[in-house]
Amino acid sequence: MCEANAYLIKEGSEILIMESVDIVEPEGSDTWRIVDIFGDQKYIKGRIKGMNLVDHKIIFEVLPD
């Protein structure tokens, strides 16, 4: 399996926002569409802070105002 879990950095902690992410696509300059293996999708406003594919993690952070 090649899916990863998506996390959002909030108050210094990683908050799980979606498991088994299969697709990450940009939707404009600061929005991402993530889709899991079941077809469920979410839109994340921010940026990708990092990815660790060995640990199956995609980490997003909110952009400062």
C-alpha positions as CSV (number, residue, x, y, z in Angstrom):
1,M,0.0,0.0,0.0
2,C,1.3,3.5,-0.9
3,E,-1.2,5.7,0.8
4,A,-0.3,8.2,3.4
5,N,-2.1,10.0,6.2
6,A,-2.5,13.8,6.0
7,Y,-1.9,16.0,9.1
8,L,-2.4,19.6,9.8
9,I,0.0,21.4,12.1
10,K,-2.1,23.2,14.7
11,E,-0.7,24.8,17.9
12,G,2.5,22.8,17.5
13,S,0.8,19.4,17.2
14,E,0.0,17.2,14.2
15,I,-3.7,16.8,13.9
16,L,-4.9,13.9,11.6
17,I,-7.2,15.2,8.9
18,M,-7.4,12.2,6.6
19,E,-6.2,8.6,6.5
20,S,-5.3,6.6,3.4
21,V,-4.7,9.6,1.1
22,D,-4.2,8.5,-2.5
23,I,-4.3,11.9,-4.3
24,V,-2.9,15.3,-3.5
25,E,-3.7,18.0,-6.1
26,P,-3.2,21.8,-6.1
27,E,-6.4,23.8,-6.4
28,G,-5.1,27.4,-6.8
29,S,-2.1,29.0,-5.2
30,D,-2.7,27.9,-1.6
31,T,-5.4,25.2,-1.6
32,W,-5.0,21.5,-1.9
33,R,-7.5,18.8,-2.7
34,I,-6.8,15.5,-1.0
35,V,-8.7,12.3,-1.8
36,D,-8.6,9.0,0.1
37,I,-8.8,5.5,-1.4
38,F,-12.6,5.5,-0.9
39,G,-13.1,8.7,-3.0
40,D,-13.8,11.0,0.0
41,Q,-12.2,14.3,-0.5
42,K,-11.3,17.4,1.5
43,Y,-9.8,20.8,0.6
44,I,-7.0,22.1,2.7
45,K,-6.0,25.8,2.6
46,G,-2.3,26.2,3.4
47,R,0.9,24.7,2.2
48,I,2.6,21.4,2.3
49,K,5.2,21.7,5.1
50,G,6.7,18.3,4.4
51,M,6.2,14.7,3.3
52,N,7.7,11.6,4.7
53,L,6.7,8.8,2.5
54,V,8.6,6.1,4.5
55,D,6.4,7.0,7.4
56,H,3.4,7.6,5.1
57,K,2.8,11.2,6.3
58,I,1.9,14.4,4.5
59,I,2.1,17.5,6.7
60,F,0.2,20.7,5.9
61,E,0.4,24.0,7.7
62,V,-1.9,27.1,7.6
63,L,-0.3,30.1,6.0
64,P,0.1,33.2,8.2
65,D,-2.4,36.0,7.5
